[in-house]
Amino acid sequence: MAAAEAGLSDLSTRTDGVPDTGVVDIGYHYPTAGDYIDVSCSLNAVVFAPGGTLQGFISLESRGVDVKVDVFATIVMASGLIVSLMQNGFAGGIWPWYSDLILLSGFAAGPEMVFDLIIPANAASGNYTFLTAISRAGMGNFGILASDQCQFEIN
């Protein structure tokens, strides 16, 4: 029997939360966490000048199931370079801000300010992206449950 026909296509037997497709998988079918996680980002403005203050905010909500996640907050620079918010500042590349965070059903926070930066005098002009994502713990971009991005410009 097909998963959709059995009413199980929105559920999963897999540890990565991918919904059941095709012939019904054997095993208990759990809700997929991606159906229950929301994340959004916002900024204090969309255009900045050197010396200005850039503030990034994240809102996060978990409904329905408890899930262990990694939280990412990154900035894609005008050059394409990616920097990630870390516990003690920023680092080049894509790194989780929080790892193995257990989001309990019913958790909601935000918008909370996650960084407050003075734009350096030598900052390159151009378009930038603040990106936030929630993924299943340890799965990086293969386990993304929710994401959002905000565009901004430095001139």
N, C-alpha and C positions, 0 to 999 in steps of 0.2 A: 504494500500500500504506500502511496506517496505521502510525504510529510505534510504537504499542503492539504491533502484530502483528509488526513487524520487530525488536522487542526494543530499540528506541531511545528509548522514552518517559522513561527516566531520564538521558538524555544531551542535549546541546545543541550547536547550531551557532551560537548567538547570543553576542554579546559580553557581554550582561547575564546569561548563564547560565540563562535560562528554558528548562526542558525542552521537548523536541520534542513537539508534539501534532498530532492530525489526520494529514493526509498527510505522509509523511516529508519533512523538509527536505533540500535538496541540500547536500552539503558534509560535511566531517569532523565527527563527533559527539564532543564532549569531555565528560568527567564534569562535572556541575554542582557548583560549589564549595560550595553550600549543603549538599550531602550530606556534606561533609568538614570543616566548620567548627563548632566548639562554643564557646560563651561562657557563662559563668555569673558571677553576682555574689553577694556575701554581705556581711553587716554584723557588727560586733562585738556588737550587741544589736538589739532591735526597739522598745524604748521608751527615750526619752531625756528628760532634764530640762535646762532651761537650765543652762549651765556644764558639762554632761557632754561626753564626747568621742565623736564619731561617726567610725568608721573604715569605709571602703568597700574591698572587695577584688574583684578580677576574676581569673578563670581563663580561659585561652584555649588552644584546641587546633586544629591544622590537620593533616588526614590526606589523603593521596591526590593532591592537586594543589597546585601553587604558585599563589597568587592575590594580587593587589594590592588592599589594602583600606583603608578608613577605620575608625577605632575611635572610638566614642562612649561617653561616660560622663556621664550627666545626672542631675539631681535635679529632680523635679517637686514644687514647693512646695505646701503646703496651699492656697494661693490659686490654684493652677494655673500660676503663673509657672514657667518652665523655665530652669534654669541649667546650663551645660555646663562640665565640667572641661576646662581648657586647659593648655598647657605651663607657663604662669606664673600659675595660679590658676583662678578661675571667671569666666565671662562669661554675660550674659543671652542667651537664645535657644538654638537647637540648633546646635552647632558640633562638628566632630571634635576629639577629643583628639589623635589621631595621624592624619595624612593620608598616602596613598600608601605605606603600610607593606606590604612584601612578606612575606607569610606563606609560608614554605617548608614543603613537606610534611614532617610529622614534628615540627614546632614545637609545644612545649607549655610553658606557664608558669602558675604560680599554685597556689593563690590568692596574689596579690601585692597588698599594700596600695597603693591609688592615691590615697587622700586620708585626712587625719587632721584633723578639724575640731572646734573647741570650739563647742558650741551657744550662740549669743549669748543674753544675758539677756532681750532683747526678741523672741526667736523666737516666731512665731505657733504656738499650739497647733493640733494637727490631724494628719492623715494625710499622709505624704510617700511618694514612690517614688524609689528609686535604680534607674535604668535603664541598661543597657549594651547596645550593639548593634555588630555588625560588618556593614559594607556594602561592596559593590564600590567601589573608589576613584572618587570624584567623582559617585556616583549617589545619595547620601543615602538617604532612606527608600524609593526605588524599587529599590534594589539590596541590600536587607537579606538577609544570608546566615544570621545567627543573632542572637538577642537573649535577654535575661533581665531580670527585674526583682525587686526586693526592696522590700517595704513596711516602713515604720517610722513611729513616732508620736513627736511631741514633746508633752509635757504640762506 
